[in-house]
């Protein structure tokens, strides 16, 4: 499926929970592929509830709670604690 979308040479790719339900080896392969696509200049919007995956793979994280954007974190502000603070509203 991914190969079909990449064949049209998109500028932006939206991936919704790309590693859900896969084993550790497949997860590493998917993450490596995403990283390679970014190195090639493709912008990727990664949608996931896996906080560790988001922190390790994102330049910027937008936190959405109850259907509204509550924070946009980049660089050192994108920590587990900061994301959870906004996600839970505390």
PDB file of N, CA, C and O in Angstrom:
ATOM      1  N   UNK A   1       0.823  -1.188   0.000  1.00  0.00           N
ATOM      2  CA  UNK A   1       0.000   0.000   0.000  1.00  0.00           C
ATOM      3  C   UNK A   1       0.869   1.254   0.000  1.00  0.00           C
ATOM      4  O   UNK A   1       0.622   2.191  -0.760  1.00  0.00           O
ATOM      5  N   UNK A   2       1.877   1.262   0.851  1.00  0.00           N
ATOM      6  CA  UNK A   2       2.762   2.420   0.937  1.00  0.00           C
ATOM      7  C   UNK A   2       3.486   2.661  -0.387  1.00  0.00           C
ATOM      8  O   UNK A   2       3.635   3.804  -0.817  1.00  0.00           O
ATOM      9  N   UNK A   3       3.929   1.594  -1.023  1.00  0.00           N
ATOM     10  CA  UNK A   3       4.629   1.721  -2.310  1.00  0.00           C
ATOM     11  C   UNK A   3       3.743   2.398  -3.352  1.00  0.00           C
ATOM     12  O   UNK A   3       4.230   3.189  -4.160  1.00  0.00           O
ATOM     13  N   UNK A   4       2.469   2.098  -3.339  1.00  0.00           N
ATOM     14  CA  UNK A   4       1.544   2.713  -4.296  1.00  0.00           C
ATOM     15  C   UNK A   4       1.465   4.222  -4.076  1.00  0.00           C
ATOM     16  O   UNK A   4       1.479   4.992  -5.036  1.00  0.00           O
ATOM     17  N   UNK A   5       1.381   4.643  -2.820  1.00  0.00           N
ATOM     18  CA  UNK A   5       1.313   6.074  -2.538  1.00  0.00           C
ATOM     19  C   UNK A   5       2.630   6.772  -2.858  1.00  0.00           C
ATOM     20  O   UNK A   5       2.629   7.906  -3.336  1.00  0.00           O
ATOM     21  N   UNK A   6       3.742   6.108  -2.601  1.00  0.00           N
ATOM     22  CA  UNK A   6       5.043   6.716  -2.889  1.00  0.00           C
ATOM     23  C   UNK A   6       5.292   6.831  -4.387  1.00  0.00           C
ATOM     24  O   UNK A   6       6.071   7.682  -4.818  1.00  0.00           O
ATOM     25  N   UNK A   7       4.648   5.994  -5.183  1.00  0.00           N
ATOM     26  CA  UNK A   7       4.826   6.018  -6.637  1.00  0.00           C
ATOM     27  C   UNK A   7       4.331   7.317  -7.267  1.00  0.00           C
ATOM     28  O   UNK A   7       4.780   7.688  -8.351  1.00  0.00           O
ATOM     29  N   UNK A   8       3.410   8.013  -6.597  1.00  0.00           N
ATOM     30  CA  UNK A   8       2.904   9.281  -7.146  1.00  0.00           C
ATOM     31  C   UNK A   8       3.755  10.477  -6.710  1.00  0.00           C
ATOM     32  O   UNK A   8       3.415  11.626  -6.994  1.00  0.00           O
ATOM     33  N   UNK A   9       4.863  10.197  -6.020  1.00  0.00           N
ATOM     34  CA  UNK A   9       5.814  11.212  -5.554  1.00  0.00           C
ATOM     35  C   UNK A   9       5.156  12.330  -4.750  1.00  0.00           C
ATOM     36  O   UNK A   9       5.204  13.495  -5.145  1.00  0.00           O
ATOM     37  N   UNK A  10       4.547  11.975  -3.630  1.00  0.00           N
ATOM     38  CA  UNK A  10       3.886  12.994  -2.812  1.00  0.00           C
ATOM     39  C   UNK A  10       4.911  13.903  -2.136  1.00  0.00           C
ATOM     40  O   UNK A  10       6.073  13.529  -1.980  1.00  0.00           O
ATOM     41  N   UNK A  11       4.480  15.089  -1.738  1.00  0.00           N
ATOM     42  CA  UNK A  11       5.323  15.995  -0.958  1.00  0.00           C
ATOM     43  C   UNK A  11       5.075  15.799   0.533  1.00  0.00           C
ATOM     44  O   UNK A  11       5.942  16.060   1.368  1.00  0.00           O
ATOM     45  N   UNK A  12       3.873  15.334   0.842  1.00  0.00           N
ATOM     46  CA  UNK A  12       3.473  15.093   2.230  1.00  0.00           C
ATOM     47  C   UNK A  12       2.812  13.718   2.299  1.00  0.00           C
ATOM     48  O   UNK A  12       2.021  13.349   1.430  1.00  0.00           O
ATOM     49  N   UNK A  13       3.148  12.976   3.339  1.00  0.00           N
ATOM     50  CA  UNK A  13       2.562  11.659   3.550  1.00  0.00           C
ATOM     51  C   UNK A  13       1.970  11.628   4.962  1.00  0.00           C
ATOM     52  O   UNK A  13       2.658  11.954   5.929  1.00  0.00           O
ATOM     53  N   UNK A  14       0.720  11.244   5.083  1.00  0.00           N
ATOM     54  CA  UNK A  14       0.066  11.128   6.387  1.00  0.00           C
ATOM     55  C   UNK A  14       0.024   9.652   6.757  1.00  0.00           C
ATOM     56  O   UNK A  14      -0.546   8.834   6.035  1.00  0.00           O
ATOM     57  N   UNK A  15       0.637   9.321   7.895  1.00  0.00           N
ATOM     58  CA  UNK A  15       0.679   7.934   8.367  1.00  0.00           C
ATOM     59  C   UNK A  15      -0.068   7.830   9.688  1.00  0.00           C
ATOM     60  O   UNK A  15       0.331   8.440  10.680  1.00  0.00           O
ATOM     61  N   UNK A  16      -1.134   7.072   9.705  1.00  0.00           N
ATOM     62  CA  UNK A  16      -1.912   6.859  10.914  1.00  0.00           C
ATOM     63  C   UNK A  16      -1.522   5.569  11.597  1.00  0.00           C
ATOM     64  O   UNK A  16      -1.821   4.479  11.108  1.00  0.00           O
ATOM     65  N   UNK A  17      -0.862   5.693  12.712  1.00  0.00           N
ATOM     66  CA  UNK A  17      -0.425   4.568  13.547  1.00  0.00           C
ATOM     67  C   UNK A  17       0.253   3.485  12.695  1.00  0.00           C
ATOM     68  O   UNK A  17      -0.239   2.358  12.636  1.00  0.00           O
ATOM     69  N   UNK A  18       1.354   3.803  12.049  1.00  0.00           N
ATOM     70  CA  UNK A  18       1.974   2.861  11.117  1.00  0.00           C
ATOM     71  C   UNK A  18       2.590   1.616  11.738  1.00  0.00           C
ATOM     72  O   UNK A  18       2.846   0.641  11.032  1.00  0.00           O
ATOM     73  N   UNK A  19       2.834   1.631  13.048  1.00  0.00           N
ATOM     74  CA  UNK A  19       3.472   0.469  13.664  1.00  0.00           C
ATOM     75  C   UNK A  19       2.545  -0.301  14.603  1.00  0.00           C
ATOM     76  O   UNK A  19       3.004  -1.181  15.332  1.00  0.00           O
ATOM     77  N   UNK A  20       1.275   0.008  14.599  1.00  0.00           N
ATOM     78  CA  UNK A  20       0.337  -0.700  15.485  1.00  0.00           C
ATOM     79  C   UNK A  20       0.207  -2.157  15.045  1.00  0.00           C
ATOM     80  O   UNK A  20      -0.010  -2.447  13.868  1.00  0.00           O
ATOM     81  N   UNK A  21       0.342  -3.052  15.998  1.00  0.00           N
ATOM     82  CA  UNK A  21       0.099  -4.462  15.742  1.00  0.00           C
ATOM     83  C   UNK A  21       1.209  -5.207  15.031  1.00  0.00           C
ATOM     84  O   UNK A  21       0.996  -6.334  14.585  1.00  0.00           O
ATOM     85  N   UNK A  22       2.394  -4.612  14.911  1.00  0.00           N
ATOM     86  CA  UNK A  22       3.498  -5.319  14.255  1.00  0.00           C
ATOM     87  C   UNK A  22       4.543  -5.708  15.296  1.00  0.00           C
ATOM     88  O   UNK A  22       4.615  -5.118  16.374  1.00  0.00           O
ATOM     89  N   UNK A  23       5.351  -6.714  14.954  1.00  0.00           N
ATOM     90  CA  UNK A  23       6.376  -7.143  15.904  1.00  0.00           C
ATOM     91  C   UNK A  23       7.532  -6.146  15.926  1.00  0.00           C
ATOM     92  O   UNK A  23       7.581  -5.219  15.117  1.00  0.00           O
ATOM     93  N   UNK A  24       8.450  -6.346  16.851  1.00  0.00           N
ATOM     94  CA  UNK A  24       9.553  -5.415  17.069  1.00  0.00           C
ATOM     95  C   UNK A  24      10.412  -5.249  15.817  1.00  0.00           C
ATOM     96  O   UNK A  24      10.830  -4.133  15.506  1.00  0.00           O
ATOM     97  N   UNK A  25      10.677  -6.317  15.108  1.00  0.00           N
ATOM     98  CA  UNK A  25      11.498  -6.245  13.896  1.00  0.00           C
ATOM     99  C   UNK A  25      10.826  -5.433  12.800  1.00  0.00           C
ATOM    100  O   UNK A  25      11.462  -4.596  12.159  1.00  0.00           O
ATOM    101  N   UNK A  26       9.541  -5.682  12.590  1.00  0.00           N
ATOM    102  CA  UNK A  26       8.803  -4.928  11.576  1.00  0.00           C
ATOM    103  C   UNK A  26       8.688  -3.469  11.973  1.00  0.00           C
ATOM    104  O   UNK A  26       8.751  -2.579  11.125  1.00  0.00           O
ATOM    105  N   UNK A  27       8.522  -3.227  13.257  1.00  0.00           N
ATOM    106  CA  UNK A  27       8.441  -1.851  13.757  1.00  0.00           C
ATOM    107  C   UNK A  27       9.719  -1.083  13.432  1.00  0.00           C
ATOM    108  O   UNK A  27       9.665   0.056  12.967  1.00  0.00           O
ATOM    109  N   UNK A  28      10.856  -1.703  13.676  1.00  0.00           N
ATOM    110  CA  UNK A  28      12.147  -1.061  13.386  1.00  0.00           C
ATOM    111  C   UNK A  28      12.294  -0.785  11.893  1.00  0.00           C
ATOM    112  O   UNK A  28      12.809   0.262  11.500  1.00  0.00           O
ATOM    113  N   UNK A  29      11.845  -1.719  11.066  1.00  0.00           N
ATOM    114  CA  UNK A  29      11.914  -1.520   9.609  1.00  0.00           C
ATOM    115  C   UNK A  29      11.039  -0.357   9.165  1.00  0.00           C
ATOM    116  O   UNK A  29      11.455   0.459   8.343  1.00  0.00           O
ATOM    117  N   UNK A  30       9.834  -0.281   9.703  1.00  0.00           N
ATOM    118  CA  UNK A  30       8.916   0.799   9.345  1.00  0.00           C
ATOM    119  C   UNK A  30       9.499   2.145   9.775  1.00  0.00           C
ATOM    120  O   UNK A  30       9.453   3.118   9.022  1.00  0.00           O
ATOM    121  N   UNK A  31      10.041   2.192  10.979  1.00  0.00           N
ATOM    122  CA  UNK A  31      10.629   3.443  11.466  1.00  0.00           C
ATOM    123  C   UNK A  31      11.843   3.844  10.633  1.00  0.00           C
ATOM    124  O   UNK A  31      12.040   5.029  10.365  1.00  0.00           O
ATOM    125  N   UNK A  32      12.651   2.881  10.224  1.00  0.00           N
ATOM    126  CA  UNK A  32      13.795   3.176   9.360  1.00  0.00           C
ATOM    127  C   UNK A  32      13.342   3.712   8.009  1.00  0.00           C
ATOM    128  O   UNK A  32      13.943   4.644   7.474  1.00  0.00           O
ATOM    129  N   UNK A  33      12.288   3.127   7.458  1.00  0.00           N
ATOM    130  CA  UNK A  33      11.752   3.602   6.189  1.00  0.00           C
ATOM    131  C   UNK A  33      11.245   5.037   6.316  1.00  0.00           C
ATOM    132  O   UNK A  33      11.494   5.863   5.439  1.00  0.00           O
ATOM    133  N   UNK A  34      10.540   5.332   7.397  1.00  0.00           N
ATOM    134  CA  UNK A  34      10.046   6.694   7.623  1.00  0.00           C
ATOM    135  C   UNK A  34      11.218   7.672   7.717  1.00  0.00           C
ATOM    136  O   UNK A  34      11.181   8.745   7.115  1.00  0.00           O
ATOM    137  N   UNK A  35      12.240   7.309   8.460  1.00  0.00           N
ATOM    138  CA  UNK A  35      13.419   8.171   8.603  1.00  0.00           C
ATOM    139  C   UNK A  35      14.100   8.405   7.257  1.00  0.00           C
ATOM    140  O   UNK A  35      14.547   9.518   6.979  1.00  0.00           O
ATOM    141  N   UNK A  36      14.182   7.381   6.427  1.00  0.00           N
ATOM    142  CA  UNK A  36      14.792   7.511   5.101  1.00  0.00           C
ATOM    143  C   UNK A  36      13.961   8.436   4.215  1.00  0.00           C
ATOM    144  O   UNK A  36      14.517   9.261   3.490  1.00  0.00           O
ATOM    145  N   UNK A  37      12.659   8.309   4.267  1.00  0.00           N
ATOM    146  CA  UNK A  37      11.787   9.173   3.473  1.00  0.00           C
ATOM    147  C   UNK A  37      11.954  10.639   3.885  1.00  0.00           C
ATOM    148  O   UNK A  37      11.949  11.531   3.036  1.00  0.00           O
ATOM    149  N   UNK A  38      12.099  10.879   5.176  1.00  0.00           N
ATOM    150  CA  UNK A  38      12.328  12.244   5.665  1.00  0.00           C
ATOM    151  C   UNK A  38      13.672  12.764   5.161  1.00  0.00           C
ATOM    152  O   UNK A  38      13.765  13.918   4.743  1.00  0.00           O
ATOM    153  N   UNK A  39      14.715  11.932   5.194  1.00  0.00           N
ATOM    154  CA  UNK A  39      16.030  12.343   4.680  1.00  0.00           C
ATOM    155  C   UNK A  39      15.954  12.703   3.198  1.00  0.00           C
ATOM    156  O   UNK A  39      16.708  13.553   2.724  1.00  0.00           O
ATOM    157  N   UNK A  40      15.048  12.060   2.470  1.00  0.00           N
ATOM    158  CA  UNK A  40      14.882  12.336   1.049  1.00  0.00           C
ATOM    159  C   UNK A  40      14.030  13.581   0.798  1.00  0.00           C
ATOM    160  O   UNK A  40      13.827  13.972  -0.351  1.00  0.00           O
ATOM    161  N   UNK A  41      13.537  14.198   1.860  1.00  0.00           N
ATOM    162  CA  UNK A  41      12.792  15.440   1.721  1.00  0.00           C
ATOM    163  C   UNK A  41      11.285  15.334   1.811  1.00  0.00           C
ATOM    164  O   UNK A  41      10.587  16.330   1.624  1.00  0.00           O
ATOM    165  N   UNK A  42      10.767  14.147   2.093  1.00  0.00           N
ATOM    166  CA  UNK A  42       9.325  13.974   2.210  1.00  0.00           C
ATOM    167  C   UNK A  42       8.866  14.442   3.588  1.00  0.00           C
ATOM    168  O   UNK A  42       9.456  14.069   4.602  1.00  0.00           O
ATOM    169  N   UNK A  43       7.819  15.255   3.625  1.00  0.00           N
ATOM    170  CA  UNK A  43       7.226  15.667   4.897  1.00  0.00           C
ATOM    171  C   UNK A  43       6.261  14.577   5.333  1.00  0.00           C
ATOM    172  O   UNK A  43       5.469  14.077   4.533  1.00  0.00           O
ATOM    173  N   UNK A  44       6.333  14.214   6.603  1.00  0.00           N
ATOM    174  CA  UNK A  44       5.467  13.145   7.110  1.00  0.00           C
ATOM    175  C   UNK A  44       4.701  13.644   8.321  1.00  0.00           C
ATOM    176  O   UNK A  44       5.277  14.196   9.259  1.00  0.00           O
ATOM    177  N   UNK A  45       3.396  13.439   8.282  1.00  0.00           N
ATOM    178  CA  UNK A  45       2.550  13.690   9.439  1.00  0.00           C
ATOM    179  C   UNK A  45       2.281  12.322  10.053  1.00  0.00           C
ATOM    180  O   UNK A  45       1.637  11.469   9.444  1.00  0.00           O
ATOM    181  N   UNK A  46       2.780  12.129  11.258  1.00  0.00           N
ATOM    182  CA  UNK A  46       2.678  10.842  11.943  1.00  0.00           C
ATOM    183  C   UNK A  46       1.624  10.955  13.035  1.00  0.00           C
ATOM    184  O   UNK A  46       1.771  11.745  13.967  1.00  0.00           O
ATOM    185  N   UNK A  47       0.579  10.176  12.922  1.00  0.00           N
ATOM    186  CA  UNK A  47      -0.504  10.186  13.909  1.00  0.00           C
ATOM    187  C   UNK A  47      -0.361   8.914  14.737  1.00  0.00           C
ATOM    188  O   UNK A  47      -0.387   7.806  14.203  1.00  0.00           O
ATOM    189  N   UNK A  48      -0.210   9.088  16.046  1.00  0.00           N
ATOM    190  CA  UNK A  48      -0.006   7.921  16.895  1.00  0.00           C
ATOM    191  C   UNK A  48      -0.329   8.254  18.342  1.00  0.00           C
ATOM    192  O   UNK A  48      -0.225   9.405  18.765  1.00  0.00           O
ATOM    193  N   UNK A  49      -0.717   7.244  19.088  1.00  0.00           N
ATOM    194  CA  UNK A  49      -0.892   7.400  20.527  1.00  0.00           C
ATOM    195  C   UNK A  49       0.324   6.834  21.268  1.00  0.00           C
ATOM    196  O   UNK A  49       0.376   6.868  22.497  1.00  0.00           O
ATOM    197  N   UNK A  50       1.297   6.317  20.519  1.00  0.00           N
ATOM    198  CA  UNK A  50       2.523   5.780  21.107  1.00  0.00           C
ATOM    199  C   UNK A  50       3.483   6.939  21.363  1.00  0.00           C
ATOM    200  O   UNK A  50       4.193   7.385  20.461  1.00  0.00           O
ATOM    201  N   UNK A  51       3.492   7.412  22.593  1.00  0.00           N
ATOM    202  CA  UNK A  51       4.257   8.604  22.953  1.00  0.00           C
ATOM    203  C   UNK A  51       5.749   8.444  22.694  1.00  0.00           C
ATOM    204  O   UNK A  51       6.389   9.368  22.191  1.00  0.00           O
ATOM    205  N   UNK A  52       6.307   7.299  23.027  1.00  0.00           N
ATOM    206  CA  UNK A  52       7.743   7.096  22.811  1.00  0.00           C
ATOM    207  C   UNK A  52       8.093   7.130  21.325  1.00  0.00           C
ATOM    208  O   UNK A  52       9.135   7.663  20.943  1.00  0.00           O
ATOM    209  N   UNK A  53       7.226   6.563  20.491  1.00  0.00           N
ATOM    210  CA  UNK A  53       7.439   6.599  19.049  1.00  0.00           C
ATOM    211  C   UNK A  53       7.400   8.043  18.544  1.00  0.00           C
ATOM    212  O   UNK A  53       8.249   8.455  17.753  1.00  0.00           O
ATOM    213  N   UNK A  54       6.424   8.794  19.002  1.00  0.00           N
ATOM    214  CA  UNK A  54       6.312  10.189  18.582  1.00  0.00           C
ATOM    215  C   UNK A  54       7.532  11.000  19.001  1.00  0.00           C
ATOM    216  O   UNK A  54       8.067  11.781  18.213  1.00  0.00           O
ATOM    217  N   UNK A  55       7.967  10.815  20.237  1.00  0.00           N
ATOM    218  CA  UNK A  55       9.116  11.571  20.729  1.00  0.00           C
ATOM    219  C   UNK A  55      10.386  11.237  19.953  1.00  0.00           C
ATOM    220  O   UNK A  55      11.202  12.121  19.691  1.00  0.00           O
ATOM    221  N   UNK A  56      10.558   9.982  19.589  1.00  0.00           N
ATOM    222  CA  UNK A  56      11.787   9.577  18.904  1.00  0.00           C
ATOM    223  C   UNK A  56      11.783   9.929  17.422  1.00  0.00           C
ATOM    224  O   UNK A  56      12.850  10.014  16.813  1.00  0.00           O
ATOM    225  N   UNK A  57      10.615  10.136  16.831  1.00  0.00           N
ATOM    226  CA  UNK A  57      10.551  10.317  15.385  1.00  0.00           C
ATOM    227  C   UNK A  57      10.081  11.703  14.936  1.00  0.00           C
ATOM    228  O   UNK A  57      10.015  11.968  13.735  1.00  0.00           O
ATOM    229  N   UNK A  58       9.758  12.581  15.872  1.00  0.00           N
ATOM    230  CA  UNK A  58       9.138  13.848  15.482  1.00  0.00           C
ATOM    231  C   UNK A  58      10.030  15.052  15.722  1.00  0.00           C
ATOM    232  O   UNK A  58      10.763  15.123  16.709  1.00  0.00           O
ATOM    233  N   UNK A  59       9.949  15.998  14.793  1.00  0.00           N
ATOM    234  CA  UNK A  59      10.597  17.297  14.982  1.00  0.00           C
ATOM    235  C   UNK A  59       9.680  18.225  15.767  1.00  0.00           C
ATOM    236  O   UNK A  59      10.128  19.128  16.473  1.00  0.00           O
ATOM    237  N   UNK A  60       8.379  17.973  15.620  1.00  0.00           N
ATOM    238  CA  UNK A  60       7.370  18.805  16.273  1.00  0.00           C
ATOM    239  C   UNK A  60       6.190  17.912  16.609  1.00  0.00           C
ATOM    240  O   UNK A  60       5.816  17.035  15.830  1.00  0.00           O
ATOM    241  N   UNK A  61       5.609  18.144  17.777  1.00  0.00           N
ATOM    242  CA  UNK A  61       4.449  17.362  18.213  1.00  0.00           C
ATOM    243  C   UNK A  61       3.301  18.318  18.499  1.00  0.00           C
ATOM    244  O   UNK A  61       3.456  19.291  19.237  1.00  0.00           O
ATOM    245  N   UNK A  62       2.155  18.031  17.908  1.00  0.00           N
ATOM    246  CA  UNK A  62       0.938  18.790  18.176  1.00  0.00           C
ATOM    247  C   UNK A  62       0.059  17.908  19.058  1.00  0.00           C
ATOM    248  O   UNK A  62      -0.285  16.785  18.690  1.00  0.00           O
ATOM    249  N   UNK A  63      -0.295  18.432  20.221  1.00  0.00           N
ATOM    250  CA  UNK A  63      -1.123  17.679  21.168  1.00  0.00           C
ATOM    251  C   UNK A  63      -2.576  18.099  20.983  1.00  0.00           C
ATOM    252  O   UNK A  63      -2.906  19.284  21.025  1.00  0.00           O
ATOM    253  N   UNK A  64      -3.440  17.105  20.777  1.00  0.00           N
ATOM    254  CA  UNK A  64      -4.872  17.341  20.587  1.00  0.00           C
ATOM    255  C   UNK A  64      -5.623  16.683  21.743  1.00  0.00           C
ATOM    256  O   UNK A  64      -5.420  15.507  22.044  1.00  0.00           O
ATOM    257  N   UNK A  65      -6.493  17.463  22.382  1.00  0.00           N
ATOM    258  CA  UNK A  65      -7.316  16.930  23.469  1.00  0.00           C
ATOM    259  C   UNK A  65      -8.753  17.359  23.226  1.00  0.00           C
ATOM    260  O   UNK A  65      -9.017  18.536  22.981  1.00  0.00           O
ATOM    261  N   UNK A  66      -9.666  16.434  23.291  1.00  0.00           N
ATOM    262  CA  UNK A  66     -11.093  16.703  23.073  1.00  0.00           C
ATOM    263  C   UNK A  66     -11.349  17.403  21.748  1.00  0.00           C
ATOM    264  O   UNK A  66     -12.208  18.280  21.654  1.00  0.00           O
ATOM    265  N   UNK A  67     -10.600  17.010  20.725  1.00  0.00           N
ATOM    266  CA  UNK A  67     -10.814  17.538  19.382  1.00  0.00           C
ATOM    267  C   UNK A  67     -10.200  18.890  19.100  1.00  0.00           C
ATOM    268  O   UNK A  67     -10.393  19.432  18.012  1.00  0.00           O
ATOM    269  N   UNK A  68      -9.461  19.454  20.052  1.00  0.00           N
ATOM    270  CA  UNK A  68      -8.840  20.766  19.853  1.00  0.00           C
ATOM    271  C   UNK A  68      -7.337  20.691  20.091  1.00  0.00           C
ATOM    272  O   UNK A  68      -6.864  19.927  20.932  1.00  0.00           O
ATOM    273  N   UNK A  69      -6.602  21.491  19.341  1.00  0.00           N
ATOM    274  CA  UNK A  69      -5.159  21.580  19.544  1.00  0.00           C
ATOM    275  C   UNK A  69      -4.903  22.338  20.835  1.00  0.00           C
ATOM    276  O   UNK A  69      -5.385  23.457  21.011  1.00  0.00           O
ATOM    277  N   UNK A  70      -4.145  21.729  21.736  1.00  0.00           N
ATOM    278  CA  UNK A  70      -3.854  22.375  23.020  1.00  0.00           C
ATOM    279  C   UNK A  70      -2.385  22.752  23.167  1.00  0.00           C
ATOM    280  O   UNK A  70      -2.040  23.543  24.045  1.00  0.00           O
ATOM    281  N   UNK A  71      -1.513  22.198  22.322  1.00  0.00           N
ATOM    282  CA  UNK A  71      -0.098  22.551  22.404  1.00  0.00           C
ATOM    283  C   UNK A  71       0.626  22.129  21.141  1.00  0.00           C
ATOM    284  O   UNK A  71       0.246  21.168  20.470  1.00  0.00           O
ATOM    285  N   UNK A  72       1.675  22.870  20.835  1.00  0.00           N
ATOM    286  CA  UNK A  72       2.590  22.504  19.761  1.00  0.00           C
ATOM    287  C   UNK A  72       3.990  22.580  20.356  1.00  0.00           C
ATOM    288  O   UNK A  72       4.452  23.650  20.754  1.00  0.00           O
ATOM    289  N   UNK A  73       4.650  21.446  20.412  1.00  0.00           N
ATOM    290  CA  UNK A  73       5.955  21.346  21.075  1.00  0.00           C
ATOM    291  C   UNK A  73       7.033  20.991  20.063  1.00  0.00           C
ATOM    292  O   UNK A  73       6.832  20.148  19.189  1.00  0.00           O
ATOM    293  N   UNK A  74       8.177  21.646  20.195  1.00  0.00           N
ATOM    294  CA  UNK A  74       9.306  21.363  19.314  1.00  0.00           C
ATOM    295  C   UNK A  74      10.594  21.338  20.129  1.00  0.00           C
ATOM    296  O   UNK A  74      10.688  21.952  21.192  1.00  0.00           O
ATOM    297  N   UNK A  75      11.571  20.625  19.613  1.00  0.00           N
ATOM    298  CA  UNK A  75      12.885  20.593  20.246  1.00  0.00           C
ATOM    299  C   UNK A  75      12.823  20.115  21.678  1.00  0.00           C
ATOM    300  O   UNK A  75      12.160  19.119  21.969  1.00  0.00           O
ATOM    301  N   UNK A  76      13.515  20.821  22.598  1.00  0.00           N
ATOM    302  CA  UNK A  76      13.598  20.367  23.989  1.00  0.00           C
ATOM    303  C   UNK A  76      12.267  20.425  24.733  1.00  0.00           C
ATOM    304  O   UNK A  76      12.128  19.803  25.785  1.00  0.00           O
ATOM    305  N   UNK A  77      11.280  21.165  24.205  1.00  0.00           N
ATOM    306  CA  UNK A  77       9.967  21.220  24.859  1.00  0.00           C
ATOM    307  C   UNK A  77       9.184  19.924  24.664  1.00  0.00           C
ATOM    308  O   UNK A  77       8.245  19.652  25.413  1.00  0.00           O
ATOM    309  N   UNK A  78       9.555  19.132  23.681  1.00  0.00           N
ATOM    310  CA  UNK A  78       8.827  17.898  23.380  1.00  0.00           C
ATOM    311  C   UNK A  78       9.364  16.758  24.241  1.00  0.00           C
ATOM    312  O   UNK A  78      10.083  15.881  23.763  1.00  0.00           O
ATOM    313  N   UNK A  79       9.001  16.790  25.505  1.00  0.00           N
ATOM    314  CA  UNK A  79       9.378  15.723  26.432  1.00  0.00           C
ATOM    315  C   UNK A  79       8.124  14.933  26.797  1.00  0.00           C
ATOM    316  O   UNK A  79       7.002  15.398  26.595  1.00  0.00           O
ATOM    317  N   UNK A  80       8.328  13.756  27.326  1.00  0.00           N
ATOM    318  CA  UNK A  80       7.211  12.916  27.747  1.00  0.00           C
ATOM    319  C   UNK A  80       6.337  13.671  28.748  1.00  0.00           C
ATOM    320  O   UNK A  80       5.110  13.648  28.654  1.00  0.00           O
ATOM    321  N   UNK A  81       6.977  14.336  29.700  1.00  0.00           N
ATOM    322  CA  UNK A  81       6.247  15.042  30.744  1.00  0.00           C
ATOM    323  C   UNK A  81       5.426  16.198  30.171  1.00  0.00           C
ATOM    324  O   UNK A  81       4.274  16.390  30.562  1.00  0.00           O
ATOM    325  N   UNK A  82       6.008  16.968  29.248  1.00  0.00           N
ATOM    326  CA  UNK A  82       5.294  18.090  28.642  1.00  0.00           C
ATOM    327  C   UNK A  82       4.108  17.614  27.823  1.00  0.00           C
ATOM    328  O   UNK A  82       3.018  18.175  27.927  1.00  0.00           O
ATOM    329  N   UNK A  83       4.308  16.588  27.013  1.00  0.00           N
ATOM    330  CA  UNK A  83       3.219  16.064  26.196  1.00  0.00           C
ATOM    331  C   UNK A  83       2.090  15.561  27.091  1.00  0.00           C
ATOM    332  O   UNK A  83       0.924  15.870  26.846  1.00  0.00           O
ATOM    333  N   UNK A  84       2.421  14.794  28.116  1.00  0.00           N
ATOM    334  CA  UNK A  84       1.402  14.271  29.024  1.00  0.00           C
ATOM    335  C   UNK A  84       0.680  15.376  29.765  1.00  0.00           C
ATOM    336  O   UNK A  84      -0.523  15.273  30.004  1.00  0.00           O
ATOM    337  N   UNK A  85       1.392  16.438  30.135  1.00  0.00           N
ATOM    338  CA  UNK A  85       0.768  17.567  30.826  1.00  0.00           C
ATOM    339  C   UNK A  85      -0.351  18.158  29.953  1.00  0.00           C
ATOM    340  O   UNK A  85      -1.453  18.406  30.442  1.00  0.00           O
ATOM    341  N   UNK A  86      -0.070  18.377  28.687  1.00  0.00           N
ATOM    342  CA  UNK A  86      -1.078  18.944  27.794  1.00  0.00           C
ATOM    343  C   UNK A  86      -2.161  17.932  27.430  1.00  0.00           C
ATOM    344  O   UNK A  86      -3.334  18.287  27.317  1.00  0.00           O
ATOM    345  N   UNK A  87      -1.772  16.684  27.249  1.00  0.00           N
ATOM    346  CA  UNK A  87      -2.736  15.652  26.860  1.00  0.00           C
ATOM    347  C   UNK A  87      -3.774  15.396  27.960  1.00  0.00           C
ATOM    348  O   UNK A  87      -4.932  15.091  27.673  1.00  0.00           O
ATOM    349  N   UNK A  88      -3.351  15.523  29.204  1.00  0.00           N
ATOM    350  CA  UNK A  88      -4.265  15.258  30.315  1.00  0.00           C
ATOM    351  C   UNK A  88      -4.914  16.526  30.854  1.00  0.00           C
ATOM    352  O   UNK A  88      -5.854  16.456  31.645  1.00  0.00           O
ATOM    353  N   UNK A  89      -4.420  17.678  30.430  1.00  0.00           N
ATOM    354  CA  UNK A  89      -5.006  18.937  30.898  1.00  0.00           C
ATOM    355  C   UNK A  89      -4.584  19.340  32.287  1.00  0.00           C
ATOM    356  O   UNK A  89      -5.240  20.164  32.924  1.00  0.00           O
ATOM    357  N   UNK A  90      -3.482  18.763  32.773  1.00  0.00           N
ATOM    358  CA  UNK A  90      -3.044  19.125  34.129  1.00  0.00           C
ATOM    359  C   UNK A  90      -1.947  20.158  34.127  1.00  0.00           C
ATOM    360  O   UNK A  90      -1.477  20.561  35.191  1.00  0.00           O
TER     361      UNK A  90
END
